[in-house]
């Protein structure tokens, strides 16, 4: 079975509809899902990347992922994934952060970026140059909501289709990660 790790956002656990949609898609495509749960320490350090990567490495203590999924704060692992050539799905990545942007840009593996055009942390001007699959949702914010809550509304079907298409093209067991 292929291994997938899901990294949440700062206040956006894997039980939220967007990440639940991702977990369901990963399981449909035959992945063993390791969903990370965390409570970031008080105020985050100026660079929370080492803290995020540490949680990713804990989840991978005995394996190598066939795909990494990160939401917002979880996308701080983009550079780590890039250095290892791990395929990734980045949900509302922090593209205005130079480290996160470089991680997405430098990854030679297939990647999917899903972002809202009303998200102030998204950079529409650079996303097209990243060489990855992109789904941008008009009017969606950082939670990929149009209503200010966790409801994905009509966008749920578009996100699910993007995830399914990406995971189908990726195929199972690319990296031979788990027993």
BAFI-3210 file (N, C-alpha, C; in Angstrom, 3 decimals, decimal comma, padded with zeros to 6 digits):
// residues 179
n [1|2|3|4|5|6|7|8|9|10|11|12|13|14|15|16|17|18|19|20|21|22|23|24|25|26|27|28|29|30|31|32|33|34|35|36|37|38|39|40|41|42|43|44|45|46|47|48|49|50|51|52|53|54|55|56|57|58|59|60|61|62|63|64|65|66|67|68|69|70|71|72|73|74|75|76|77|78|79|80|81|82|83|84|85|86|87|88|89|90|91|92|93|94|95|96|97|98|99|100|101|102|103|104|105|106|107|108|109|110|111|112|113|114|115|116|117|118|119|120|121|122|123|124|125|126|127|128|129|130|131|132|133|134|135|136|137|138|139|140|141|142|143|144|145|146|147|148|149|150|151|152|153|154|155|156|157|158|159|160|161|162|163|164|165|166|167|168|169|170|171|172|173|174|175|176|177|178|179]
n.u [000,847|000,493|001,918|000,693|001,013|-000,667|-000,621|-001,878|-003,411|-002,641|-004,807|-006,543|-007,600|-007,367|-009,926|-011,544|-013,680|-012,268|-009,738|-010,676|-011,875|-009,568|-008,282|-010,176|-010,016|-007,356|-007,474|-009,317|-007,711|-005,979|-004,082|-002,374|-003,153|-001,546|-002,488|-001,520|-001,742|-001,793|-000,891|000,127|002,899|002,139|002,770|003,950|007,340|009,402|010,218|008,524|009,131|011,103|009,763|007,382|008,459|009,647|007,378|006,399|008,488|008,288|005,869|006,700|008,384|008,906|008,860|008,602|006,962|004,543|003,119|002,714|000,503|-000,344|-001,735|-001,857|-000,143|001,031|002,159|004,641|006,393|007,194|009,772|011,252|009,973|010,562|013,365|013,601|012,230|009,514|006,197|003,428|000,529|-000,606|-002,570|-003,964|-001,318|001,427|002,284|003,316|005,341|008,779|010,350|008,511|007,450|009,794|010,215|008,000|008,432|010,923|010,542|010,961|009,105|005,697|003,118|000,235|-001,492|-003,913|-005,894|-007,469|-008,624|-009,254|-007,642|-005,338|-002,790|-002,124|-000,518|-001,329|000,018|002,441|001,891|001,302|003,783|005,021|005,079|003,348|000,272|-002,655|-005,382|-007,373|-009,676|-012,188|-013,121|-012,815|-011,535|-008,791|-009,500|-010,640|-013,243|-016,295|-017,999|-016,988|-016,847|-016,212|-017,403|-017,318|-019,013|-020,184|-017,668|-016,522|-016,872|-015,279|-012,743|-012,480|-012,486|-010,108|-008,227|-008,684|-008,032|-005,305|-004,182|-004,776|-003,202|-000,735|-000,554|-000,292|002,045|004,562|007,033|007,542|006,984|005,902|005,450]
n.v [-001,188|002,219|005,151|008,083|011,331|013,711|017,040|019,412|022,732|025,693|026,266|024,411|021,509|017,998|017,111|018,997|019,994|020,379|019,070|016,590|015,820|015,529|013,403|011,371|011,127|010,271|007,784|006,470|006,118|004,203|004,754|004,478|006,529|008,877|011,037|014,009|015,451|018,435|020,920|023,951|025,523|028,064|031,386|031,110|030,500|032,883|031,558|028,854|026,548|024,453|023,292|022,320|020,516|018,755|017,515|016,259|014,442|012,864|011,578|010,015|008,093|005,428|005,143|006,221|008,781|008,442|010,505|013,824|015,838|019,107|021,759|025,178|026,185|023,656|023,585|024,568|022,536|022,225|022,711|020,653|018,419|018,913|018,669|015,978|015,010|014,359|013,753|016,055|017,602|020,759|022,630|025,694|026,984|028,836|030,971|033,510|033,488|033,342|030,972|028,839|029,189|028,742|026,048|024,786|025,574|024,359|021,630|018,585|016,637|015,557|017,913|019,356|022,335|023,926|026,677|029,683|032,528|034,757|034,682|036,186|035,186|033,800|033,743|034,656|035,600|034,219|031,510|030,146|029,792|027,763|025,140|023,081|021,216|023,184|024,456|027,097|028,926|031,068|033,777|032,337|032,026|031,828|029,506|028,192|028,856|030,530|031,712|032,380|030,427|026,924|025,653|024,230|024,417|024,586|024,257|021,975|019,694|020,360|020,513|017,902|016,519|017,528|016,527|013,733|013,386|014,156|012,296|009,909|010,134|010,160|007,621|004,458|003,698|004,929|005,449|003,249|002,997|001,829|-001,049]
n.w [000,000|-000,727|000,757|002,283|003,618|005,542|006,255|008,446|008,633|010,575|012,382|011,388|011,310|010,237|010,247|009,155|006,419|003,882|004,183|004,913|002,556|000,993|002,369|001,977|-000,835|-001,139|000,167|-001,488|-003,673|-002,872|-000,858|002,233|004,811|006,758|008,942|010,245|013,421|015,191|017,639|017,347|018,981|021,188|020,145|016,875|015,825|014,017|011,717|011,097|009,778|010,488|012,676|011,485|009,589|011,358|012,478|010,224|009,708|012,022|011,490|009,448|010,418|009,825|007,077|003,601|001,941|-000,687|-001,507|-000,335|001,461|002,125|004,032|004,100|006,835|006,873|004,364|004,639|004,562|001,994|000,869|002,015|000,942|-001,738|-001,801|-001,602|-003,703|-003,544|-004,524|-004,301|-002,838|-002,508|-000,556|-000,453|-000,459|000,973|-000,915|-000,977|000,757|000,687|001,148|001,095|-001,472|-003,003|-002,386|-003,613|-006,245|-006,775|-006,707|-008,323|-008,694|-009,485|-008,739|-007,171|-006,878|-005,012|-004,676|-003,464|-005,192|-003,749|-001,611|000,426|000,793|-001,398|-004,597|-007,524|-009,733|-009,878|-009,727|-012,109|-013,245|-011,956|-012,809|-012,117|-011,559|-011,321|-009,521|-009,308|-007,450|-008,060|-006,021|-003,653|-000,330|002,082|003,393|001,405|001,070|000,301|001,911|004,356|006,242|006,937|004,845|001,679|-000,397|-003,756|-004,786|-003,795|-005,419|-007,630|-006,443|-005,506|-007,970|-009,084|-007,249|-007,537|-010,278|-010,288|-008,450|-009,773|-012,087|-010,855|-009,790|-007,999|-005,388|-006,213|-004,985|-003,488|-000,669|001,792|003,895]
ca.u [000,000|001,216|001,836|000,444|000,990|-001,466|-000,243|-002,967|-003,086|-002,432|-006,066|-007,322|-007,281|-007,776|-011,364|-012,244|-014,156|-011,264|-008,768|-011,421|-012,001|-008,259|-008,074|-011,061|-009,450|-006,144|-007,889|-009,913|-006,616|-005,165|-003,023|-002,461|-003,056|-001,097|-002,945|-000,836|-002,539|-000,861|-001,252|001,352|003,268|001,877|003,095|004,926|008,577|009,429|010,261|008,006|009,453|011,686|008,732|006,505|009,232|009,792|006,126|006,361|009,457|007,701|004,847|007,378|009,454|009,195|008,479|008,793|005,631|004,318|002,567|002,521|-000,549|-000,210|-002,666|-001,388|001,061|001,629|002,908|006,020|007,198|007,425|011,201|011,661|009,456|011,304|014,723|013,508|011,496|008,233|004,984|002,718|-000,674|-000,532|-003,867|-003,722|000,086|001,864|003,118|003,951|006,498|009,844|010,770|007,460|007,429|010,975|009,994|007,081|009,088|012,087|010,222|010,904|008,008|004,381|002,468|-001,047|-001,763|-005,319|-005,914|-008,543|-008,160|-009,485|-006,720|-004,222|-001,521|-001,922|000,087|-001,799|000,996|003,552|001,479|001,367|005,165|005,582|005,198|002,527|-001,164|-003,197|-006,808|-007,645|-011,116|-012,625|-013,903|-012,540|-010,551|-007,721|-010,121|-011,324|-014,655|-016,829|-018,960|-016,307|-016,802|-015,492|-018,202|-016,716|-020,085|-020,084|-016,268|-016,111|-016,798|-014,105|-011,548|-012,432|-012,090|-008,685|-007,493|-008,794|-007,251|-003,886|-003,790|-004,839|-001,994|000,410|-000,519|000,065|003,347|005,681|008,299|007,678|007,234|005,557|005,384]
ca.v [000,000|003,492|005,978|009,514|012,096|014,929|018,057|020,384|024,139|026,089|026,045|023,755|020,083|017,102|016,860|020,037|019,434|020,368|017,996|015,328|015,532|015,037|012,074|010,434|010,898|009,452|006,409|005,911|005,794|003,139|005,206|004,477|007,943|009,289|012,414|014,633|016,324|019,241|022,177|024,746|026,120|029,501|032,067|030,378|031,239|033,604|030,529|027,608|025,422|023,304|022,664|021,573|019,395|017,796|016,748|015,396|013,358|011,962|010,770|009,144|007,396|004,108|005,069|007,324|008,999|008,500|011,848|014,659|016,844|020,133|022,893|026,414|025,972|022,399|023,774|024,911|021,346|022,154|022,593|019,310|017,512|019,182|018,129|014,526|014,666|013,752|014,366|016,784|018,399|021,927|023,287|027,077|027,153|030,185|031,341|034,810|033,211|032,931|029,588|027,945|029,342|028,057|024,609|024,351|025,806|023,489|020,204|017,956|015,665|016,132|018,637|020,010|023,485|024,337|027,942|030,624|033,808|035,792|034,378|037,132|034,463|033,185|034,635|034,262|035,996|033,266|030,102|029,567|029,529|026,757|023,843|022,052|021,321|024,280|024,749|028,350|029,071|032,465|034,173|031,503|032,598|030,932|028,235|027,786|029,112|031,790|032,178|032,706|029,278|025,783|025,047|024,346|024,664|023,974|024,008|020,645|018,776|020,738|020,126|016,441|016,111|017,848|015,546|012,420|013,397|014,194|011,020|008,874|010,281|009,824|006,162|003,939|003,158|005,451|005,443|001,991|003,502|001,135|-002,515]
ca.w [000,000|-000,812|001,957|002,131|004,861|005,438|007,234|008,540|008,797|011,978|013,099|010,344|011,448|009,160|010,323|008,400|005,140|002,812|004,406|004,891|001,127|000,557|002,959|001,265|-002,175|-000,974|000,488|-002,709|-004,596|-002,307|000,037|003,697|005,155|008,090|009,127|011,365|014,278|015,975|018,252|017,300|020,263|021,351|018,895|016,068|015,582|012,737|010,676|011,660|008,898|011,198|013,505|010,576|009,050|012,457|012,587|009,040|009,926|013,029|010,811|008,482|011,138|009,249|005,668|002,666|001,368|-002,123|-001,715|000,844|001,314|003,153|004,006|004,717|007,642|006,426|003,119|005,007|004,275|000,542|000,590|002,439|-000,087|-002,974|-001,673|-001,691|-004,913|-003,184|-005,069|-003,255|-003,043|-001,634|-000,426|-000,043|-000,070|001,336|-002,056|-000,751|001,606|-000,236|001,362|000,599|-002,921|-003,552|-002,258|-004,658|-007,538|-006,954|-006,627|-009,645|-008,711|-009,768|-007,645|-007,405|-006,027|-004,977|-003,951|-003,734|-005,728|-002,741|-000,513|000,372|000,858|-002,712|-005,584|-008,845|-010,749|-009,990|-009,686|-013,452|-013,613|-011,055|-013,472|-011,476|-011,795|-010,517|-009,489|-008,617|-007,269|-008,026|-004,853|-002,465|000,573|002,528|003,776|000,167|001,310|-000,217|002,907|005,602|007,144|006,357|003,776|000,347|-001,352|-005,077|-005,124|-003,321|-006,563|-008,441|-005,682|-005,536|-009,327|-009,243|-006,445|-008,180|-011,513|-009,938|-007,836|-010,806|-012,914|-010,017|-009,684|-006,676|-005,046|-006,997|-004,261|-002,764|000,656|003,030|003,843]
c.u [000,883|000,970|001,616|000,433|000,219|-001,094|-001,323|-002,466|-002,938|-003,678|-007,044|-006,996|-007,812|-009,249|-012,176|-012,603|-013,097|-010,274|-009,447|-011,609|-010,689|-007,987|-008,920|-010,511|-008,213|-006,514|-008,523|-008,845|-005,591|-004,036|-003,364|-002,211|-002,603|-001,422|-002,307|-001,817|-001,553|-001,545|000,025|001,632|003,006|002,062|004,164|006,214|008,504|009,478|009,798|008,368|010,081|010,666|007,810|007,232|009,451|008,552|005,983|007,293|008,958|006,679|005,474|008,473|009,842|008,817|008,836|007,441|005,635|003,696|002,430|001,427|-000,371|-001,198|-002,022|-000,091|001,778|002,428|004,323|006,953|007,553|008,902|011,745|011,213|010,239|012,692|014,746|012,752|010,178|007,087|004,174|001,441|-000,598|-001,871|-003,626|-002,272|000,430|002,816|003,739|005,130|007,618|010,287|009,765|007,404|008,602|010,803|009,078|007,762|010,191|011,772|010,124|009,742|006,694|003,784|001,144|-001,171|-003,239|-005,385|-007,114|-007,986|-008,429|-008,611|-005,539|-002,850|-001,194|-001,302|-000,257|-000,756|002,127|003,103|001,577|002,776|005,790|005,707|004,417|001,069|-001,715|-004,711|-006,970|-009,159|-011,473|-013,460|-013,641|-011,400|-009,510|-008,247|-010,799|-012,836|-015,038|-017,743|-018,321|-016,305|-016,098|-016,231|-017,555|-017,747|-019,889|-018,646|-015,797|-015,948|-015,585|-012,803|-011,387|-011,979|-010,605|-007,820|-007,507|-007,967|-005,762|-003,420|-003,841|-003,609|-000,740|000,575|-000,071|001,534|004,528|007,011|008,496|007,867|006,957|005,427|003,980]
c.v [001,239|004,320|007,441|010,147|013,376|015,847|019,128|021,821|024,454|025,814|025,340|022,264|019,239|016,741|017,915|019,493|019,360|019,219|016,633|014,871|014,947|013,638|011,035|010,109|010,015|007,999|005,733|005,443|004,848|003,547|004,918|005,921|008,103|010,771|012,971|015,527|017,142|020,426|022,995|025,413|027,616|030,280|031,260|031,183|031,949|032,642|029,204|026,366|024,250|022,559|021,802|020,344|018,336|016,929|015,802|014,202|012,379|011,037|009,750|008,301|006,071|004,017|006,306|007,540|008,925|009,833|012,522|015,653|017,835|021,250|024,054|026,204|024,690|022,530|024,267|023,723|021,247|021,999|021,225|018,281|017,683|018,555|016,613|014,056|013,965|014,476|015,010|017,425|019,523|022,654|024,643|027,271|028,623|030,715|032,726|034,691|032,688|031,474|028,588|027,998|028,605|026,546|024,076|024,465|024,778|021,994|019,601|016,974|016,351|016,790|019,208|021,146|023,817|025,590|028,777|031,942|034,974|035,564|035,342|036,458|033,741|034,212|034,139|034,557|034,989|031,813|029,421|029,208|028,388|025,363|022,734|022,219|022,382|024,304|026,014|028,554|030,547|032,718|033,369|032,105|031,552|029,576|027,579|027,873|030,430|032,441|032,532|031,577|028,129|025,131|025,303|024,608|023,908|023,659|022,620|019,676|019,087|020,326|018,610|015,937|016,387|016,849|014,180|012,349|013,360|012,848|009,876|008,933|009,894|008,317|005,710|003,581|003,647|005,276|004,171|002,206|002,577|-000,358|-002,996]
c.w [000,000|000,438|001,587|003,511|004,605|006,602|007,270|008,502|010,277|012,821|012,166|010,373|010,292|009,216|009,573|007,016|004,034|002,994|004,465|003,440|000,594|001,095|002,234|-000,126|-002,095|-000,702|-000,724|-003,682|-003,968|-001,387|001,497|004,103|006,600|008,210|010,400|012,114|015,103|016,614|018,251|018,641|020,272|020,070|018,161|015,962|014,231|011,562|011,287|010,843|009,642|012,063|012,637|010,035|010,124|012,617|011,396|009,246|010,983|012,378|009,875|009,133|010,487|007,768|004,888|001,989|-000,154|-002,494|-000,350|000,516|002,453|002,932|004,749|005,505|007,222|005,146|003,385|004,772|002,798|000,198|000,934|001,398|-001,393|-002,933|-001,834|-002,927|-004,636|-003,882|-003,945|-003,772|-002,025|-001,678|000,230|000,425|000,157|000,263|-001,934|000,221|000,706|-000,073|000,834|-000,925|-003,565|-003,482|-003,336|-006,024|-007,806|-006,976|-008,032|-009,794|-009,077|-008,519|-008,126|-006,402|-006,153|-004,113|-004,353|-004,222|-004,773|-001,504|-000,591|000,435|-000,449|-003,660|-006,983|-009,928|-010,904|-010,121|-011,051|-013,897|-012,808|-011,668|-012,801|-011,891|-010,847|-010,649|-008,660|-008,603|-007,084|-006,780|-003,594|-001,652|000,999|003,013|002,571|000,326|000,656|000,818|004,241|006,609|006,422|005,188|002,412|-000,736|-002,655|-005,481|-004,690|-004,488|-007,444|-007,755|-005,723|-006,908|-009,568|-008,473|-007,116|-009,460|-011,239|-009,391|-008,845|-011,706|-012,146|-009,918|-008,312|-006,577|-005,853|-006,291|-003,442|-001,278|001,817|002,795|003,621]
res [x|x|x|x|x|x|x|x|x|x|x|x|x|x|x|x|x|x|x|x|x|x|x|x|x|x|x|x|x|x|x|x|x|x|x|x|x|x|x|x|x|x|x|x|x|x|x|x|x|x|x|x|x|x|x|x|x|x|x|x|x|x|x|x|x|x|x|x|x|x|x|x|x|x|x|x|x|x|x|x|x|x|x|x|x|x|x|x|x|x|x|x|x|x|x|x|x|x|x|x|x|x|x|x|x|x|x|x|x|x|x|x|x|x|x|x|x|x|x|x|x|x|x|x|x|x|x|x|x|x|x|x|x|x|x|x|x|x|x|x|x|x|x|x|x|x|x|x|x|x|x|x|x|x|x|x|x|x|x|x|x|x|x|x|x|x|x|x|x|x|x|x|x|x|x|x|x|x|x]
***
